[in-house]
Amino acid sequence: MSRPARIFLASRDHERQRQWNEALRTARCQIVSSNGEVLDEVDVVVIDHPLSEAQLPLDEERLTRGQTGVVAVGVGIPADVALPADHSARELRLACLLLAEIVRLRRQREASRRQERVLTHLALSDPLTGLPNRRAWEQELAQRIGTAGEERTWCIALLDVDYFHEINDQLGHLEGDAALRRVADRLAQAVRGGAFIARLGGDEFALLLPDVDAAEAPGLIELIRTRCAEEGDPSSGRLPVRLSAGWTTVTAPTSKAEVQQAFARADEALRQAKKAGRNRTLPPVPATV
């Protein structure tokens, strides 16, 4: 380890505590005491009698996750290492040093996992709105609707902010960004549990709604669309925000090709809504035979 192993000793036997101190001070160990305070960065605790995690002056979460090792001496309690009551000083030193090294590796692994989770979140998140991005959307489609998905009906809806370029051109990109964040917030408030929302890029958002069939979808998507709109504010110069929406339904599980076709149907419905004058919701165009 880059620093001495930090060891906390917990014994009711004062003579045994003294012997432990002597044995470990000759090794690369630092004996720490609590003075009634919760200790941080303890590598190993040595104990010879049952104590609950709450009774130890250590971080309970670190103990639970194995970020602090436990050496039990002469007592049958859960521990990383169990030593007999008549252990030698050498056995105690080796147990503490080896366990401290294992704890260090556990911490490194936990830190790597945390970093991996952070990087994964960044890779799948839209930095402007905090919503999942297109990559996350594609993964979610494959997982929920693809061949491994649960058997149920899904509605795919795509929404696009109408004349978004005018907000950027007249009020600037900062106001345009703020408008997109407000739309994202309203989307999150408008959908029910189990829905997945993503920003696909630019001013386009996507919804994946469970258990919504073709009969329910028109009214539900229209309600969501109108809740995400906002009136303009002449006093501040804020322009109104309107949206167009297109949708389709698909029954899972299904093939990758059908997932892509369903998305294409929703995208075509959105395109038709914008072509028809915007500020409206349109269903998928019936397939031609």
N, C-alpha and C positions, 0 to 999 in steps of 0.2 A: 504494500500500500504506500501511497505517497506521503502519508503521515502516520504516526503511531496509532495502533489500534486502540480505540477508546472503549474501556471496559468498565462496566458498573457492577459492583459486588453487593449481593444481598444475602447476608447470613445473620442468623440470630446468635450464632456461636462466635464470640469475640476472638477466641484463639484461632478458630478456622479462618475468620476474616483476616487476621494478621498474617497467617500462613499464605493465604491467597495473594495478599498484597506483596509479600516478599517474593513469591514465585513469579509473579507477573511483572514486577518492577525490574527484574533482571532481563526480561525479554523486551521486545520493541512494543511496549504497551503503555498506555496512559490510563491510570486509574482515576475515574471521575466520581464526584459525589454530588448529590442533588441539593443539599441544604434546603430541602422543602420545596424546591422548584422542579418543574418538568424539564427533563434534560433533552437536548437536541443532539443529533449526530452521534448517538451511542451506537457502537458497532455490535457489542456483545454484552449480555447481562448473564452473570453467573449466580445461580440461586440454589439453595439447599433446603427449601421448604415451599409448600404451595402458596402462591400468590396470584391473585387475579390480575389481569392487565390493568384494571383500574387502580390497583394498589401499588403498582410500580410507577415511579416518577418518570415515566417514559411516554413517548407519543404512542397512543394505542393503535393508531392507523399504521404506523411503521411496523409495530409488532405483528399486526394482523397480516400485513403484506410481506412479512419476512424481511423487512428492511433493517431490522435489528435481530441478531441471532440470540438464541437462548441455550446456555449450557446448564443442565440439571445435574446436581451432585448428590448422589445417594438418595434420590427421591423419584418416585414414578410419576412424573408429570410430563405433559407434552413439551418437547424440547427438540432442538436441532441436534444436540449432542447430549448423551447421557454418560456420566462418569460414576464409578463406584465411590462410596464414601471414603475408601482407603486409597484413593488415587495418589499418584506421585506428582511432584511439582512439575516434572517434565510433561506428564500427560495433560495437566491443566494448561500449561503454556501452549502445547501443540494444538489442543482443542480450541483455545481462544484465538490463536493466530490463524489457523486454517479456517475457522468459522468466520473470522473477520474478513478474510479474503473472499470467501463465498458471498458474504453480505455485500462486499464491494461489487462483485460481479452481478449480483441481483439488482443492485442500484443502477448499475450501468445498463442492464437490460431494460429496467423500468424506464430510465431516461430515454433510451432509444425508442421504446414503444410510444412514449409521450411525444417525442419528436416526430415519429412516423404519423401519429394521429394528427398532429398540427399540420404537417405537410399534406396529408391526405385531405384535410379540411380545406386548406388553401387551394389545392388543385381542383376541388369540386365546388368551390364557392365563388359567387360573383362578388367582387370587392366593393362595388357601389351599393348594392341593395342588401347584401348578406344572404340572399337566396341561393339555392343550388344553381349551378351554371349548366350549360348545354351538356357537358360531359356527364355530370351527375344525372341530368334528365335522361340521357340515352341509357345509362346504366339502370336507372329506375324502371324505364320502360321494359328493358330486357328482363329484369328480375321479376316485376309484378305481372307482366302480360305474357312474357315468353313461355317456353315449354315447361319451365319449372314453377310458373306462377300458380296461384290458388285459383280454383274454378269459380269465377264470378264475372260480372259485367263491369266494364270500365268506360268512362267517358274521357276522351282526350279533347281539351279545349285550348285554343290558341287565341291570345288577345294582343292587339297592337294599338299603340297610342296614335290617334289620328293627328295628322299634321304636326308631328313632333318637331320637325325641322323648323317650324315657325316659332316654337318656344325657344329653341336654341338661337335662331337668327335674331329674334326681337328682344329677348331677355337675357341671352347669354347661356353658356353651357352650365354654369353653376345652378341657374334656375332650372335648366333642363334636367340636370342630375337630381335636384331636389324633387322635381315632379315625378321622376321615376321611382324615387324612394317612397314617396307618398302612395303611388299606385301599388308598390310592393306591399306596403303596410296594410292597405285596404284589402288587397287580395288575401293576405293572411287572416284578416278579421272576417272576411266574407265566406270563406270555405268552411266546411265541417270537418270533423275529425277523420283521419285516415287519408286526407287529400295530400297530394304532393305538388308543390309550386316551384317553378324555376324561371329564371330569366335566361332566355335563349341568346340574348345579345341585342344591342341597340335598344329599341323600344318594344320588343316582343317578349311576351310572357307565355308560359305554358302551365296548364293544370291537368292533373291526372286524378280523376274523381272515382272512388269505388262505389259499386252498387248503384250506378245511375244508368238507366236504360234510355232508349230513344224517346219514350213517352215523357220522361221527367226532364231530360236534358235541356230542351228549349227554354222552359221557364227558369230553370236553375241557372243556366249560363247567362241568360239575359239579366237575371237578378244580380248575379255577381258582377257582370259588366257595368251595370248602372251604379252599383255601390262603389265601384272604383273610379267613377267619373267625379269631377268637381267643377263647380261654377267658377267663372272668372271673378276677379276683384278689380274693378276699374280704378279704385283709389290707390292701389299698390301697383297697378299695371299687370297683375297676374292674369294670364290667359286661361280660358276654360280648358279642361282636360277631358277629352272624349275618347272612347275606345271602340274598336271593331272586334268582333269575335266570330270564330268558326269552330265547329265541333264535330265529333263523330263518336260512335261507340264501338267497342270491340269486346268480344268474349274471350276470356283467358281460360286455360292456357292456349297459346297459339304459336304459330311459326314465326321466325324472325322476319320472313317476307311479309306476313300479314301485319305484323307490328309496324313495319315501315309503310305499308299501304294505308293502314289506319291513320298514321301521322300525316301522310300525304293527303288523305281525304280532309282532315281537319285544316290543313294548310290551304287547300284549294277552297274550302268554305270561307276561310278568313280572307283569301284573295277576292272572292266574289263579294263578300260584305264590303270591302273597301271599294271595289269597282262599282257597287250599287249605290254608293253615296256615303259610305262610312257611318259611324255612330249607330251600329246595329249588330245583331247576332244572326247568323245564317247557319242552317244545318248542312250536312254534307250533300254534295250534288249526287243524285242517283247515278249509279254506274250504267253506262250504255251497253246494250247487248250487241 
